[in-house]
Amino acid sequence: MAQGSFVGRVWRDAVEGPSVVTFRAGRVIDVTSRETPTMRDLLERDDPAGWVASAAGPDIGASEALLDGTIPGVRLLAPIDLQAVKACGVTFARSMIERVIEERAAGDASRAAAIRDRVGAIIGDSLKNLKAGSEKAAEVKAALIEEGLWSQYLEVGIGPDAEVFTKAQVLSSVGHGADVGLHPVSKWNNPEPEMVLAVDSRGRVKGATLGNDVNLRDFEGRSALLLGKAKDNNASSAIGPMIRLFDAGFGIEDVRKAELTLTVTGEDGFRLDGRSDLSLISRDPLDLVAQTLGRHHQYPDGLALFLGTSFAPIMDRDAPGQGFTHHLGDVVTISSPLIGTLRNRVRLSTECEPWTFGAAQLMRNLARRGLL
């Protein structure tokens, strides 16, 4: 893992609940306290990196052992707790085209290749370096309308308003090493490797981590009104492994230039490699934050914001022209030299561990521990 100021959350059997932790000199330090009982409280501080640098707490094991899942009675959780989990869609030209293809294919993977060829022939490289909401974007919009290819996805991809949706419910995201879930009805789906911003209640970005915005392409392709079902299912939001806090050595400029790599390895021997380059994003990360949180919409506990992906899963897996879809047992690995690695195994949402530890359980647990 990169050098920097990292914070996260773990489940500790010893306290029958979650703790806020940091890495220090290769060790995991539990910094949970009455003044900072949750990650939400930590990120509301003006200088969370400065605070964790000197925060006292018990040593609960080696950092590598935590990432490997080998500390007895301790396991990694998603590094957020009370924050809303929001996501931005269609923030890269390449992913925007894939959304158009899904819509035209009406969720049928067998039709995607032919539609992809036609759209590509018409659009060419006209979307390269195109900034959403610009005068050039308006010209491209007019040309696409003339070609009969206008779409709701092109509207949010190059128009003035970003797509921002609720990815998951508070406390429902899973962490590094956990299973991620697919709705059992889905037949066409994929991972989405993304950078995730940790934002406080005042809209200040305090750090970043990695996320897998698990997506059901067949559901969303049939109708954009099925976005909730395509995106929000048990264990369909993975975030981690830790939040790297902004400090003198890491900030928003590093996020803007970040490169994420993706590897999917299947039990059938299949391997898919991909990447997402944040420098190609059509909307600046801070603009996405401003479109999500402000006078028009408040988040008193802050939010985790998925920034979207430039990864387009078009490699054939099962048959020519069918493109990629997950098989159960796939292992998805998302990495960044800035953050570390988020790794999860794919299962059905109905077979993943049920989500049962909600806000009421968290408050009761913290109260029993004398932290509230």
C-alpha positions as CSV (number, residue, x, y, z in Angstrom):
1,M,0.0,0.0,0.0
2,A,1.1,3.6,-0.7
3,Q,2.6,5.8,2.0
4,G,0.2,8.3,3.4
5,S,-2.5,8.9,6.0
6,F,-5.0,6.1,5.9
7,V,-8.2,5.5,7.9
8,G,-10.8,2.8,7.8
9,R,-13.2,0.7,9.7
10,V,-13.0,-2.8,11.1
11,W,-15.4,-5.2,12.8
12,R,-14.0,-6.3,16.1
13,D,-15.5,-9.4,17.8
14,A,-14.1,-8.1,21.0
15,V,-16.5,-5.2,21.1
16,E,-19.2,-6.8,18.9
17,G,-19.1,-3.9,16.6
18,P,-17.1,-1.5,14.3
19,S,-14.1,0.6,15.2
20,V,-12.3,3.4,13.4
21,V,-8.7,2.5,12.7
22,T,-5.6,4.0,11.1
23,F,-2.3,2.6,9.9
24,R,0.8,3.6,11.8
25,A,4.3,2.1,11.3
26,G,2.8,-1.0,9.8
27,R,0.4,-1.5,12.6
28,V,-3.4,-1.1,12.9
29,I,-4.4,1.4,15.6
30,D,-7.9,1.6,16.9
31,V,-8.6,5.3,17.3
32,T,-12.3,5.0,18.2
33,S,-13.1,7.4,21.1
34,R,-16.0,9.4,22.5
35,E,-14.9,12.4,20.5
36,T,-14.6,10.3,17.3
37,P,-16.9,7.3,17.6
38,T,-17.6,7.1,13.8
39,M,-15.9,7.8,10.5
40,R,-18.4,10.5,10.0
41,D,-17.1,12.3,13.1
42,L,-13.5,11.9,12.0
43,L,-14.1,13.3,8.5
44,E,-16.0,16.3,10.0
45,R,-12.8,17.5,11.6
46,D,-11.0,20.4,9.9
47,D,-7.7,18.3,9.8
48,P,-8.5,14.6,10.1
49,A,-5.0,13.6,8.9
50,G,-3.4,15.7,11.6
51,W,-5.7,14.3,14.2
52,V,-5.1,10.6,13.4
53,A,-1.4,11.2,13.3
54,S,-1.3,11.5,17.1
55,A,-4.6,9.8,18.2
56,A,-4.0,7.2,20.9
57,G,-5.6,3.7,20.9
58,P,-4.8,0.0,21.1
59,D,-2.7,-1.8,18.6
60,I,-4.8,-4.6,17.1
61,G,-2.4,-6.2,14.6
62,A,-0.3,-5.8,11.6
63,S,-1.6,-3.7,8.6
64,E,-0.7,-6.4,6.1
65,A,-2.5,-9.0,8.2
66,L,-5.6,-6.9,8.2
67,L,-5.6,-6.6,4.4
68,D,-5.0,-10.3,4.1
69,G,-7.9,-11.0,6.6
70,T,-5.7,-12.9,9.0
71,I,-6.1,-11.0,12.3
72,P,-8.3,-13.2,14.5
73,G,-11.6,-11.6,15.4
74,V,-11.0,-8.6,13.1
75,R,-12.2,-8.0,9.5
76,L,-12.2,-5.0,7.2
77,L,-15.5,-3.1,6.6
78,A,-16.2,-0.4,4.1
79,P,-14.4,2.7,5.3
80,I,-17.6,4.8,5.6
81,D,-20.5,4.5,8.0
82,L,-23.1,7.3,8.3
83,Q,-22.4,8.9,5.0
84,A,-24.8,8.8,2.1
85,V,-23.5,6.7,-0.8
86,K,-24.0,8.5,-4.0
87,A,-22.7,7.9,-7.5
88,C,-22.2,9.8,-10.7
89,G,-22.9,8.1,-14.0
90,V,-21.8,8.8,-17.6
91,T,-18.9,11.0,-16.6
92,F,-16.6,9.6,-19.3
93,A,-17.2,9.6,-23.1
94,R,-16.5,5.9,-23.5
95,S,-18.8,4.8,-20.7
96,M,-21.4,7.2,-22.1
97,I,-21.4,5.4,-25.4
98,E,-21.8,2.1,-23.6
99,R,-24.9,3.4,-21.9
100,V,-26.3,4.4,-25.3
101,I,-25.6,0.9,-26.6
102,E,-27.3,-0.6,-23.6
103,E,-30.4,1.5,-24.3
104,R,-30.5,0.7,-28.0
105,A,-30.0,-3.0,-27.3
106,A,-32.8,-2.9,-24.7
107,G,-30.7,-5.0,-22.4
108,D,-30.0,-7.7,-25.0
109,A,-26.2,-8.4,-25.0
110,S,-26.4,-10.1,-28.4
111,R,-27.3,-6.9,-30.1
112,A,-24.6,-4.7,-28.6
113,A,-21.7,-5.4,-31.0
114,A,-23.6,-4.3,-34.1
115,I,-25.0,-1.1,-32.4
116,R,-21.5,-0.3,-31.1
117,D,-20.1,-0.4,-34.6
118,R,-22.8,1.9,-36.0
119,V,-22.5,4.4,-33.2
120,G,-18.7,4.4,-33.4
121,A,-18.8,5.0,-37.2
122,I,-21.1,8.0,-36.7
123,I,-19.4,9.6,-33.7
124,G,-15.8,8.7,-34.4
125,D,-13.5,10.7,-32.1
126,S,-15.8,13.7,-31.8
127,L,-16.1,13.1,-28.1
128,K,-12.4,13.1,-27.4
129,N,-11.5,15.7,-24.7
130,L,-15.1,17.0,-24.9
131,K,-16.1,18.9,-21.7
132,A,-19.7,18.5,-20.6
133,G,-21.7,21.6,-20.8
134,S,-19.3,23.4,-23.2
135,E,-20.1,25.1,-26.5
136,K,-18.4,22.2,-28.3
137,A,-20.6,19.8,-26.4
138,A,-23.7,21.6,-27.6
139,E,-22.5,21.3,-31.2
140,V,-22.0,17.6,-30.8
141,K,-25.4,17.3,-29.3
142,A,-27.0,19.0,-32.3
143,A,-25.1,16.6,-34.7
144,L,-26.2,13.5,-32.8
145,I,-29.8,14.7,-32.9
146,E,-29.6,15.1,-36.6
147,E,-28.3,11.5,-36.9
148,G,-31.2,10.2,-34.8
149,L,-28.8,9.1,-32.1
150,W,-29.8,11.4,-29.2
151,S,-30.3,9.7,-25.9
152,Q,-30.9,10.5,-22.3
153,Y,-27.4,9.2,-21.6
154,L,-25.9,11.7,-24.0
155,E,-27.9,14.4,-22.3
156,V,-26.2,13.7,-18.9
157,G,-22.9,12.8,-20.5
158,I,-22.3,16.1,-22.3
159,G,-25.1,18.4,-21.2
160,P,-24.9,20.8,-18.2
161,D,-26.3,18.6,-15.6
162,A,-24.5,15.5,-14.1
163,E,-26.2,12.2,-13.4
164,V,-26.1,11.7,-9.6
165,F,-28.0,8.8,-8.0
166,T,-28.1,6.9,-4.8
167,K,-25.8,3.9,-5.1
168,A,-26.5,2.2,-1.7
169,Q,-28.1,2.7,1.6
170,V,-26.2,4.0,4.6
171,L,-24.0,1.3,6.2
172,S,-24.9,-1.2,3.4
173,S,-21.6,-1.1,1.4
174,V,-19.1,-4.0,1.8
175,G,-15.4,-3.7,2.1
176,H,-12.2,-5.3,0.8
177,G,-12.3,-9.1,1.0
178,A,-16.1,-9.3,1.1
179,D,-18.4,-10.9,-1.5
180,V,-20.2,-8.6,-3.9
181,G,-23.6,-9.4,-5.2
182,L,-25.6,-9.7,-8.5
183,H,-29.3,-9.8,-8.6
184,P,-30.2,-13.4,-9.4
185,V,-32.3,-12.4,-12.4
186,S,-29.5,-10.5,-14.2
187,K,-27.8,-12.1,-17.2
188,W,-25.6,-9.2,-18.4
189,N,-23.6,-7.3,-15.7
190,N,-20.1,-6.0,-15.0
191,P,-17.8,-4.3,-12.5
192,E,-17.2,-0.6,-12.6
193,P,-13.8,0.4,-11.1
194,E,-14.1,3.9,-9.7
195,M,-12.5,6.5,-7.4
196,V,-14.7,7.4,-4.5
197,L,-14.4,10.7,-2.7
198,A,-15.0,11.1,1.0
199,V,-16.9,14.4,1.4
200,D,-17.9,16.1,4.7
201,S,-21.2,17.8,5.4
202,R,-19.9,21.2,4.1
203,G,-18.8,19.7,0.8
204,R,-15.1,19.6,1.6
205,V,-13.4,16.6,0.1
206,K,-11.3,15.0,2.9
207,G,-9.9,12.0,1.1
208,A,-10.4,9.3,-1.5
209,T,-10.7,5.5,-1.8
210,L,-11.7,2.9,-4.4
211,G,-15.1,1.5,-5.3
212,N,-16.8,-1.1,-7.4
213,D,-20.1,0.2,-8.6
214,V,-21.5,-3.2,-9.5
215,N,-23.8,-2.8,-12.5
216,L,-26.6,-4.8,-14.1
217,R,-26.5,-3.8,-17.8
218,D,-29.6,-5.7,-18.8
219,F,-31.8,-4.0,-16.2
220,E,-30.7,-0.4,-17.0
221,G,-30.6,-1.2,-20.7
222,R,-34.3,-2.1,-20.6
223,S,-35.3,1.1,-19.0
224,A,-33.4,3.9,-17.2
225,L,-36.3,3.8,-14.7
226,L,-34.8,0.5,-13.5
227,L,-31.6,2.2,-12.4
228,G,-32.4,1.6,-8.7
229,K,-32.7,-2.1,-9.4
230,A,-29.6,-2.2,-11.6
231,K,-27.4,-0.5,-9.0
232,D,-28.8,-1.0,-5.4
233,N,-28.9,-4.7,-4.3
234,N,-27.5,-6.6,-1.4
235,A,-23.7,-6.3,-1.4
236,S,-23.7,-4.4,-4.8
237,S,-21.5,-1.5,-3.5
238,A,-17.9,-2.3,-2.5
239,I,-15.7,0.5,-1.1
240,G,-12.1,0.3,0.3
241,P,-9.7,-0.8,1.4
242,M,-9.1,2.4,3.4
243,I,-9.6,6.1,2.8
244,R,-6.4,8.0,2.0
245,L,-6.9,11.4,3.7
246,F,-5.9,14.6,2.0
247,D,-2.7,16.0,3.4
248,A,0.5,17.7,2.2
249,G,1.3,14.7,0.1
250,F,-2.0,13.9,-1.4
251,G,-4.9,16.0,-2.7
252,I,-7.5,16.6,-5.4
253,E,-4.9,17.0,-8.1
254,D,-3.7,13.5,-7.5
255,V,-7.3,12.3,-7.8
256,R,-7.6,14.2,-11.2
257,K,-4.6,12.3,-12.5
258,A,-5.3,8.9,-10.9
259,E,-5.2,5.7,-12.9
260,L,-7.1,2.6,-11.7
261,T,-6.5,-0.9,-13.0
262,L,-9.1,-3.7,-13.0
263,T,-8.6,-7.5,-13.2
264,V,-11.4,-10.0,-13.3
265,T,-10.3,-13.7,-12.9
266,G,-12.8,-16.4,-13.3
267,E,-13.0,-20.0,-12.0
268,D,-13.2,-20.9,-15.8
269,G,-9.7,-19.5,-16.4
270,F,-11.0,-16.3,-18.0
271,R,-9.1,-13.1,-17.3
272,L,-10.2,-9.6,-18.1
273,D,-7.9,-6.6,-17.7
274,G,-9.1,-3.0,-17.8
275,R,-8.3,0.5,-16.6
276,S,-9.9,3.8,-15.8
277,D,-8.0,7.0,-16.3
278,L,-9.4,9.9,-14.3
279,S,-7.6,12.4,-16.5
280,L,-10.2,11.6,-19.2
281,I,-13.2,12.5,-17.1
282,S,-15.6,14.9,-18.7
283,R,-16.6,16.6,-15.5
284,D,-14.2,17.8,-12.8
285,P,-14.5,15.9,-9.5
286,L,-15.2,19.1,-7.6
287,D,-17.9,20.0,-10.0
288,L,-19.5,16.6,-9.4
289,V,-19.3,17.3,-5.6
290,A,-20.9,20.8,-6.1
291,Q,-23.8,19.3,-8.2
292,T,-24.4,16.7,-5.4
293,L,-24.2,18.8,-2.3
294,G,-24.9,22.5,-1.7
295,R,-27.8,24.8,-0.8
296,H,-30.0,22.7,-3.1
297,H,-29.3,19.5,-1.1
298,Q,-27.7,18.9,2.3
299,Y,-26.0,15.8,3.7
300,P,-25.5,16.4,7.4
301,D,-23.4,13.2,7.7
302,G,-21.4,13.8,4.5
303,L,-21.3,11.4,1.6
304,A,-19.2,9.0,-0.4
305,L,-19.2,9.9,-4.0
306,F,-18.4,7.4,-6.8
307,L,-16.9,9.4,-9.7
308,G,-17.8,7.1,-12.6
309,T,-15.5,5.0,-14.8
310,S,-13.9,5.1,-18.3
311,F,-13.8,1.3,-18.3
312,A,-16.0,-0.3,-21.0
313,P,-16.4,-4.1,-20.7
314,I,-16.6,-5.1,-24.4
315,M,-14.3,-8.2,-24.4
316,D,-16.3,-11.3,-25.4
317,R,-16.4,-14.0,-22.8
318,D,-19.0,-16.7,-23.6
319,A,-19.6,-16.3,-27.3
320,P,-18.6,-13.9,-30.1
321,G,-20.6,-10.7,-30.0
322,Q,-21.9,-11.3,-26.5
323,G,-19.4,-9.1,-24.7
324,F,-18.5,-9.5,-21.1
325,T,-20.7,-10.6,-18.2
326,H,-19.8,-12.0,-14.8
327,H,-19.7,-15.6,-13.8
328,L,-20.3,-16.5,-10.2
329,G,-16.9,-16.9,-8.4
330,D,-15.2,-14.2,-10.4
331,V,-12.6,-12.3,-8.4
332,V,-12.6,-8.6,-9.1
333,T,-9.4,-6.6,-8.2
334,I,-9.3,-2.8,-8.4
335,S,-6.0,-1.2,-7.7
336,S,-4.3,2.2,-7.6
337,P,-0.8,3.0,-6.5
338,L,-2.3,6.0,-4.6
339,I,-4.8,4.0,-2.6
340,G,-4.1,0.2,-2.6
341,T,-6.2,-2.7,-3.7
342,L,-9.9,-3.5,-3.4
343,R,-10.6,-7.2,-4.0
344,N,-14.0,-8.9,-3.9
345,R,-15.6,-12.2,-5.1
346,V,-18.8,-12.2,-7.1
347,R,-21.8,-14.1,-5.9
348,L,-25.6,-13.7,-6.1
349,S,-27.0,-11.0,-3.8
350,T,-29.3,-13.6,-2.4
351,E,-26.2,-15.7,-1.3
352,C,-24.1,-12.8,0.1
353,E,-24.2,-12.1,3.8
354,P,-27.4,-10.3,4.5
355,W,-27.2,-6.7,5.6
356,T,-28.5,-6.6,9.1
357,F,-26.3,-4.0,11.0
358,G,-28.0,-0.7,10.4
359,A,-28.0,2.7,12.0
360,A,-30.0,1.6,15.0
361,Q,-27.7,-1.3,15.7
362,L,-24.7,1.0,15.4
363,M,-26.0,3.6,17.8
364,R,-26.9,0.9,20.4
365,N,-23.5,-0.7,20.0
366,L,-21.7,2.6,20.5
367,A,-23.9,3.4,23.5
368,R,-23.1,0.1,25.2
369,R,-19.4,0.8,24.7
370,G,-19.7,4.2,26.3
371,L,-18.9,6.1,23.1
372,L,-22.1,8.2,22.8
